[in-house]
C-alpha cells in the first residue's frame, strides 16, 4: 500500500500563487507517474498535470504556462507550483500516483481563488 499526504492548499487572491506538496510513503517500489487532479464543485474530477520519474512532465491546457510540477524522487514527493491563479482554478486538488497498475489518491486539499 501507498499512502499520500498532501499539503499547501488555502485561500489566495486572483493572480496569486500557491505550492502544493504530496509525500508518498509505505510500500514504495516504483511509483510512476506522480501527478495532480482537481475537482471543482458540481464538476467531474479532471487531470491537471503529471510527472514521470525520468523528468518529463505534461500539463492540461488550462494550466499550461502557469503551473509547474516537480518531483523529488529521493523523497517520493511531488510538488505543484501554481502561479497566476484564477477563480476557475478553485477546486479540491488530489495527488495521484500509480504503482504496479494500482492507482492511489490523496485525501485532497482545498484551493480557493477569490478576492
C-alpha positions in Angstrom: 0.0 0.0 0.0 1.0 3.6 -0.7 -0.1 6.5 1.4 -0.2 10.0 0.2 -0.2 13.1 2.3 -0.9 16.5 0.7 -0.4 20.0 2.0 -0.3 23.6 0.8 -3.8 24.4 -0.1 -5.6 27.6 1.0 -7.2 30.8 0.0 -5.4 33.2 -2.4 -6.4 36.2 -4.4 -6.6 36.1 -8.2 -3.1 36.4 -9.6 -1.5 34.9 -6.5 0.5 31.7 -6.1 0.3 28.5 -4.0 2.5 25.5 -3.8 1.1 22.1 -3.2 3.1 19.1 -1.9 2.4 15.4 -1.8 4.5 12.9 0.0 4.2 9.2 -0.7 5.1 6.6 1.9 4.5 2.9 2.6 5.5 0.1 0.3 7.1 2.1 -2.5 9.0 0.3 -5.3 8.3 2.3 -8.4 5.7 5.0 -8.4 5.1 6.4 -11.9 3.6 8.7 -12.7 3.1 11.2 -9.9 0.6 14.0 -10.5 -2.4 16.0 -9.7 -6.1 16.1 -10.4 -8.7 18.6 -9.3 -12.4 18.6 -8.8 -14.5 21.8 -8.7 -18.0 21.9 -7.1 -20.5 20.3 -9.4 -17.9 19.1 -11.9 -16.1 15.9 -12.6 -12.5 15.3 -11.4 -10.1 16.4 -14.1 -6.4 15.8 -14.7 -4.1 18.7 -14.1 -0.5 17.5 -14.5 1.8 14.6 -14.2 5.5 13.9 -14.0 7.5 10.8 -14.8 10.5 9.6 -12.9 12.7 10.5 -15.8 11.8 14.1 -15.5 9.3 14.7 -18.2 6.1 16.5 -17.4 2.8 17.1 -19.0 0.0 19.6 -18.3 -3.6 20.2 -19.1 -4.1 23.1 -21.5 -6.0 25.1 -18.8 -2.9 25.3 -16.6 0.0 25.2 -19.1 2.3 28.1 -18.6 1.0 28.8 -15.1 1.6 25.6 -13.1 4.8 23.7 -12.7 5.1 20.2 -11.5 8.3 18.9 -10.0 9.4 15.6 -8.4 11.9 14.7 -5.7 12.4 11.0 -6.4 14.6 10.6 -3.3 11.8 11.9 -1.1 9.0 10.4 -3.1 7.4 13.8 -3.2 5.7 15.7 -5.9 5.1 19.4 -5.9 2.7 21.7 -7.9 3.7 25.3 -8.1 0.6 27.3 -9.1 1.1 30.9 -10.3 -1.2 33.4 -11.8 -4.1 31.7 -10.2 -7.6 32.3 -11.5 -11.0 31.9 -9.8 -11.7 29.0 -12.1 -8.7 27.2 -10.5 -10.8 26.8 -7.3 -11.2 23.1 -6.6 -10.1 20.3 -4.3 -6.7 19.2 -5.6 -5.9 15.5 -5.3 -2.5 13.9 -5.5 -2.4 10.8 -7.7 0.3 8.1 -8.1 0.4 4.7 -9.8 2.4 1.7 -8.8 2.1 -1.7 -10.4 -1.1 -0.7 -12.3 -2.8 0.4 -9.0 -3.9 4.0 -8.5 -3.5 5.8 -5.2 -5.1 9.0 -4.2 -4.5 11.6 -1.6 -7.2 13.0 0.7 -7.4 16.2 -1.2 -6.5 19.8 -0.4 -8.8 22.8 -1.0 -7.6 25.6 -3.2 -9.8 28.7 -3.3 -9.0 31.7 -5.5 -11.1 34.6 -4.6 -10.9 38.3 -3.9 
